């Protein structure tokens, strides 16, 4: 006869450990970490340079920008929406600030503030057409992607804006522990967002909005406001990422191609990290690990001496695979 324990604390030590291990191993974040280990082992067998310090640092530096934006995207997708204009907003954030610094002669802090205001306006635009008008966020943000990218090219005539003052590159030159300022900013944002999701009313509002919008409204949650804030936060983080990228490119700082196609990496990484396309589920930690996984795959393909053109189709395959897993998991939860 099996004993039934009302309180987890009453379980024997061995059963508590076993239960905790099953819980940990059952999390999607754990599965991705194990998959990362397998991939590193495979790519290392192809080329030992995979575990070289320079390679590891390169992966961490490169993942920093999509990971930073991903901390906004994870909240937006938990709330049931999506933003595909983030890569374009990166480019606009960089070239708009560069234009104001070089041509308008504005101080760097003022130019940065103006660029962030532009990002807020893009986020509000996405929110207006999605939340108020009712256009699906996929359509809205694809539209703003083309508009914003077009504005970035029109500001620059398709050419990088330079030279800029040396002060622009100060933050970009910071290399804490050999990585970058942006990586630690993204890491800090991950911690903050995860705490918000787990420990605050804001997190509860996000999960409720994406999980069951009608029930959330009945319980007094302003779901339109929640989604609007998420759109704005995501757009602002994209603008910040663009300017931080600009600060690391002293020769061509205001380049309109900054962030091109990055929205795909962000989306794939966030979904692989366990954030549901249907809303109501996800974590900042999972999204961060998912973005790392994507960059690991991209770098491993190059270091493993595979055809570099495989990166794009592999990302597409991973997106479809992650979407299939998400659909199957959603059906299982509904049944």
NUDO-920665 format. One record per residue (C-alpha): x, y, z; residue in one letter; residue number from 1. Coordinates in Angstrom, 3 decimals, padded with zeros to 6 digits. Example, Ala and Ser with C-alpha at 12.3 -4.5 7.8 and 13.67 -1.06 7.14 Angstrom:
<pts>
012.300  -004.500  007.800  a  1 .
013.670  -001.060  007.140  s  2 .
</pts>
This chain:
<pts>
000.000  000.000  000.000  x  1 .
001.437  003.357  -001.059  x  2 .
001.534  006.099  001.544  x  3 .
-000.054  009.436  000.594  x  4 .
001.659  012.552  001.912  x  5 .
-000.430  015.697  002.211  x  6 .
002.597  017.955  002.503  x  7 .
005.652  017.800  000.270  x  8 .
007.801  018.388  003.363  x  9 .
006.548  015.080  004.805  x  10 .
008.034  013.113  001.928  x  11 .
011.188  011.114  002.638  x  12 .
014.408  012.831  001.559  x  13 .
014.968  010.421  -001.355  x  14 .
011.482  011.018  -002.749  x  15 .
011.823  014.794  -002.409  x  16 .
015.071  014.684  -004.368  x  17 .
013.517  012.405  -006.984  x  18 .
010.510  014.711  -007.324  x  19 .
012.738  017.769  -007.676  x  20 .
014.882  016.069  -010.312  x  21 .
011.813  015.087  -012.338  x  22 .
010.568  018.663  -012.145  x  23 .
013.902  020.086  -013.284  x  24 .
014.403  017.562  -016.079  x  25 .
010.850  018.126  -017.270  x  26 .
011.406  021.839  -017.899  x  27 .
012.014  022.969  -021.447  x  28 .
014.978  025.098  -020.335  x  29 .
016.738  021.950  -019.119  x  30 .
016.109  020.215  -022.421  x  31 .
017.633  023.119  -024.350  x  32 .
020.701  023.175  -022.095  x  33 .
021.221  019.456  -022.692  x  34 .
020.782  020.011  -026.426  x  35 .
023.367  022.817  -026.287  x  36 .
025.834  020.401  -024.672  x  37 .
025.196  017.857  -027.437  x  38 .
025.688  020.508  -030.127  x  39 .
028.905  021.804  -028.575  x  40 .
030.240  018.249  -028.404  x  41 .
029.353  017.659  -032.050  x  42 .
030.854  020.899  -033.322  x  43 .
033.930  020.358  -031.136  x  44 .
034.436  016.979  -032.806  x  45 .
034.457  018.802  -036.118  x  46 .
036.744  021.597  -034.930  x  47 .
038.283  021.953  -031.430  x  48 .
038.142  025.730  -031.890  x  49 .
034.494  025.464  -030.839  x  50 .
035.539  025.600  -027.175  x  51 .
038.248  028.201  -027.637  x  52 .
037.786  031.241  -025.346  x  53 .
037.585  033.516  -028.383  x  54 .
034.686  031.470  -029.789  x  55 .
032.772  031.481  -026.524  x  56 .
033.228  035.225  -026.115  x  57 .
032.121  035.772  -029.710  x  58 .
028.929  033.759  -029.151  x  59 .
028.097  035.709  -025.990  x  60 .
028.742  039.071  -027.646  x  61 .
026.650  038.227  -030.693  x  62 .
023.702  036.836  -028.740  x  63 .
023.536  039.942  -026.555  x  64 .
021.494  042.047  -028.988  x  65 .
018.720  039.529  -029.805  x  66 .
018.673  038.485  -026.130  x  67 .
018.108  042.088  -025.024  x  68 .
015.200  042.511  -027.434  x  69 .
013.974  039.046  -026.492  x  70 .
013.306  040.275  -022.962  x  71 .
010.621  042.518  -024.397  x  72 .
009.407  039.915  -026.869  x  73 .
008.908  037.285  -024.158  x  74 .
006.494  039.590  -022.317  x  75 .
004.685  040.524  -025.521  x  76 .
004.258  036.899  -026.590  x  77 .
003.103  035.798  -023.147  x  78 .
000.446  038.511  -023.530  x  79 .
-000.593  036.886  -026.808  x  80 .
000.981  039.193  -029.408  x  81 .
004.150  039.344  -031.514  x  82 .
006.443  042.013  -032.991  x  83 .
008.254  041.314  -036.262  x  84 .
009.524  044.884  -036.673  x  85 .
012.262  044.653  -034.039  x  86 .
015.154  044.229  -036.474  x  87 .
014.017  047.251  -038.474  x  88 .
013.628  049.266  -035.259  x  89 .
017.232  048.444  -034.417  x  90 .
018.341  050.000  -037.695  x  91 .
016.165  053.079  -037.238  x  92 .
017.340  053.560  -033.653  x  93 .
020.960  053.594  -034.814  x  94 .
020.662  055.805  -037.896  x  95 .
018.254  058.299  -036.313  x  96 .
020.603  058.901  -033.368  x  97 .
023.612  059.076  -035.713  x  98 .
021.810  061.559  -037.973  x  99 .
020.945  063.828  -035.056  x  100 .
024.504  063.707  -033.713  x  101 .
026.317  064.335  -036.978  x  102 .
023.955  066.557  -038.972  x  103 .
021.888  068.308  -036.294  x  104 .
024.800  068.657  -033.879  x  105 .
022.790  067.440  -030.906  x  106 .
024.597  066.190  -027.793  x  107 .
024.785  062.394  -027.616  x  108 .
022.362  062.033  -024.645  x  109 .
019.752  064.215  -026.403  x  110 .
020.104  062.250  -029.648  x  111 .
019.746  058.971  -027.743  x  112 .
016.620  060.280  -025.981  x  113 .
015.094  061.376  -029.302  x  114 .
015.806  057.970  -030.809  x  115 .
014.112  056.262  -027.861  x  116 .
011.090  058.549  -028.297  x  117 .
010.925  057.394  -031.920  x  118 .
010.967  053.800  -030.671  x  119 .
008.093  054.578  -028.295  x  120 .
006.092  055.997  -031.213  x  121 .
006.699  052.849  -033.268  x  122 .
005.581  050.717  -030.331  x  123 .
002.449  052.825  -029.865  x  124 .
001.702  052.531  -033.574  x  125 .
001.949  048.752  -033.389  x  126 .
-000.275  048.746  -030.321  x  127 .
-002.878  051.077  -031.857  x  128 .
-003.474  049.031  -034.987  x  129 .
-003.337  045.725  -033.122  x  130 .
-005.185  046.536  -029.908  x  131 .
-007.573  049.296  -030.988  x  132 .
-008.208  048.596  -034.675  x  133 .
-007.954  044.814  -034.362  x  134 .
-005.397  044.077  -037.081  x  135 .
-003.450  040.876  -036.224  x  136 .
-000.076  041.791  -034.758  x  137 .
001.730  039.683  -037.375  x  138 .
000.286  041.854  -040.159  x  139 .
000.719  045.117  -038.258  x  140 .
004.352  044.557  -037.408  x  141 .
005.268  043.265  -040.873  x  142 .
003.854  046.549  -042.165  x  143 .
005.839  048.618  -039.671  x  144 .
008.904  046.526  -040.493  x  145 .
008.831  047.803  -044.080  x  146 .
007.935  051.352  -043.042  x  147 .
010.625  051.621  -040.388  x  148 .
013.297  049.970  -042.530  x  149 .
012.371  052.310  -045.373  x  150 .
012.716  055.326  -043.081  x  151 .
016.162  054.127  -041.993  x  152 .
017.288  053.943  -045.635  x  153 .
015.740  057.310  -046.488  x  154 .
017.552  058.997  -043.593  x  155 .
020.881  057.713  -044.880  x  156 .
020.311  057.316  -048.633  x  157 .
021.362  053.725  -048.042  x  158 .
024.859  054.601  -046.831  x  159 .
026.345  054.545  -043.311  x  160 .
026.467  057.784  -041.329  x  161 .
029.986  058.658  -040.225  x  162 .
032.221  060.019  -038.825  x  163 .
030.760  060.389  -035.361  x  164 .
032.383  061.646  -032.149  x  165 .
034.645  059.171  -030.401  x  166 .
032.387  059.356  -027.348  x  167 .
029.779  057.330  -029.250  x  168 .
032.009  054.257  -028.957  x  169 .
032.642  054.534  -025.199  x  170 .
029.969  052.034  -024.122  x  171 .
030.747  049.777  -027.058  x  172 .
034.379  049.615  -025.997  x  173 .
033.541  048.272  -022.533  x  174 .
034.560  044.607  -022.301  x  175 .
033.640  043.274  -018.823  x  176 .
035.068  039.759  -018.456  x  177 .
036.007  039.943  -022.126  x  178 .
032.393  039.967  -023.347  x  179 .
030.448  043.216  -023.778  x  180 .
028.367  045.719  -021.869  x  181 .
025.317  044.683  -023.912  x  182 .
025.621  041.049  -022.808  x  183 .
025.538  041.982  -019.122  x  184 .
022.701  044.420  -019.788  x  185 .
020.726  041.588  -021.415  x  186 .
021.620  039.264  -018.524  x  187 .
020.426  041.852  -016.016  x  188 .
017.215  042.377  -017.986  x  189 .
016.627  038.627  -017.970  x  190 .
016.827  038.551  -014.172  x  191 .
014.518  041.563  -013.828  x  192 .
011.931  040.213  -016.274  x  193 .
011.957  036.757  -014.687  x  194 .
011.327  038.312  -011.271  x  195 .
008.518  040.398  -012.759  x  196 .
006.940  037.308  -014.271  x  197 .
007.176  035.226  -011.108  x  198 .
006.820  037.682  -008.257  x  199 .
004.644  040.621  -009.320  x  200 .
001.097  041.507  -010.332  x  201 .
002.476  042.567  -013.704  x  202 .
003.545  038.988  -014.391  x  203 .
000.139  037.684  -013.339  x  204 .
-001.527  040.214  -015.641  x  205 .
000.660  039.098  -018.560  x  206 .
-000.128  035.392  -018.125  x  207 .
-003.808  036.111  -017.616  x  208 .
-003.981  038.348  -020.697  x  209 .
-002.366  035.773  -022.929  x  210 .
-003.959  032.737  -021.327  x  211 .
-007.578  033.875  -021.256  x  212 .
-008.230  037.460  -022.286  x  213 .
-011.937  037.431  -021.404  x  214 .
-011.335  036.009  -017.932  x  215 .
-008.546  038.574  -017.396  x  216 .
-010.908  041.417  -018.299  x  217 .
-013.601  040.064  -015.998  x  218 .
-011.072  039.998  -013.157  x  219 .
-010.343  043.692  -013.734  x  220 .
-007.155  043.522  -015.827  x  221 .
-006.888  046.153  -018.555  x  222 .
-005.623  043.802  -021.253  x  223 .
-005.350  046.573  -023.852  x  224 .
-003.033  048.528  -021.570  x  225 .
-000.958  045.427  -020.837  x  226 .
-000.439  044.739  -024.542  x  227 .
000.312  048.383  -025.318  x  228 .
003.024  048.510  -022.659  x  229 .
004.531  045.286  -024.028  x  230 .
004.628  046.671  -027.582  x  231 .
006.332  049.849  -026.379  x  232 .
008.868  048.018  -024.199  x  233 .
009.796  045.678  -027.051  x  234 .
010.248  048.565  -029.481  x  235 .
012.318  050.584  -026.993  x  236 .
014.616  047.633  -026.306  x  237 .
015.052  047.215  -030.077  x  238 .
015.990  050.885  -030.403  x  239 .
018.451  050.550  -027.522  x  240 .
019.981  047.466  -029.142  x  241 .
020.451  049.427  -032.359  x  242 .
022.283  052.241  -030.636  x  243 .
024.423  049.794  -028.672  x  244 .
025.306  048.088  -031.948  x  245 .
026.202  051.487  -033.358  x  246 .
028.553  052.078  -030.450  x  247 .
030.489  048.930  -031.391  x  248 .
030.927  049.933  -035.026  x  249 .
033.167  053.022  -034.935  x  250 .
033.933  052.889  -038.668  x  251 .
030.308  052.582  -039.838  x  252 .
028.186  053.475  -036.816  x  253 .
024.950  054.695  -038.385  x  254 .
024.390  051.809  -040.775  x  255 .
020.798  051.199  -041.992  x  256 .
021.415  047.449  -042.341  x  257 .
021.828  047.081  -038.573  x  258 .
019.360  044.480  -037.309  x  259 .
018.476  043.144  -040.749  x  260 .
016.751  039.739  -040.429  x  261 .
017.424  039.729  -036.673  x  262 .
013.712  039.419  -035.938  x  263 .
013.880  035.811  -037.179  x  264 .
016.641  034.938  -034.712  x  265 .
014.711  036.548  -031.874  x  266 .
011.473  034.779  -032.737  x  267 .
013.086  031.355  -033.151  x  268 .
015.101  031.722  -029.946  x  269 .
012.135  032.844  -027.856  x  270 .
009.860  030.052  -029.110  x  271 .
012.564  027.406  -028.684  x  272 .
012.998  028.775  -025.164  x  273 .
009.457  027.704  -024.332  x  274 .
007.440  030.862  -024.956  x  275 .
004.141  029.876  -026.539  x  276 .
003.031  031.404  -029.829  x  277 .
-000.497  031.158  -028.423  x  278 .
000.290  033.264  -025.348  x  279 .
-000.011  032.556  -021.650  x  280 .
003.220  030.593  -021.229  x  281 .
006.952  031.308  -021.154  x  282 .
009.913  032.516  -019.121  x  283 .
012.711  035.028  -019.512  x  284 .
015.304  032.403  -018.602  x  285 .
014.013  030.076  -021.301  x  286 .
014.019  032.857  -023.908  x  287 .
017.587  033.812  -022.983  x  288 .
018.777  030.207  -023.298  x  289 .
016.858  029.842  -026.553  x  290 .
018.610  032.858  -028.081  x  291 .
021.947  031.425  -026.923  x  292 .
021.040  028.132  -028.602  x  293 .
020.357  029.886  -031.915  x  294 .
023.672  031.722  -031.837  x  295 .
025.430  028.486  -030.884  x  296 .
023.963  026.799  -033.964  x  297 .
024.957  029.690  -036.246  x  298 .
028.505  029.869  -034.932  x  299 .
028.869  026.078  -034.851  x  300 .
027.940  025.775  -038.514  x  301 .
030.753  028.168  -039.409  x  302 .
033.339  026.726  -037.028  x  303 .
032.329  023.169  -037.945  x  304 .
033.220  023.987  -041.566  x  305 .
029.703  023.627  -042.903  x  306 .
028.399  025.761  -045.738  x  307 .
027.782  029.234  -044.238  x  308 .
024.626  029.589  -046.347  x  309 .
023.046  026.821  -044.270  x  310 .
022.435  029.277  -041.404  x  311 .
019.239  030.732  -042.855  x  312 .
017.529  027.442  -043.842  x  313 .
018.535  025.922  -040.495  x  314 .
016.890  028.846  -038.687  x  315 .
013.771  028.322  -040.772  x  316 .
013.748  024.611  -039.962  x  317 .
014.189  025.304  -036.246  x  318 .
011.324  027.811  -036.335  x  319 .
008.983  025.260  -037.918  x  320 .
010.130  022.558  -035.486  x  321 .
009.634  024.842  -032.481  x  322 .
006.187  025.843  -033.765  x  323 .
005.181  022.189  -034.208  x  324 .
006.271  021.382  -030.654  x  325 .
004.365  024.432  -029.388  x  326 .
001.190  023.400  -031.255  x  327 .
001.360  019.830  -029.950  x  328 .
001.979  021.039  -026.397  x  329 .
-000.929  023.469  -026.643  x  330 .
-003.259  020.700  -027.864  x  331 .
-002.158  018.431  -025.027  x  332 .
-002.901  021.138  -022.452  x  333 .
-006.340  021.813  -023.950  x  334 .
-007.306  018.125  -024.002  x  335 .
</pts>
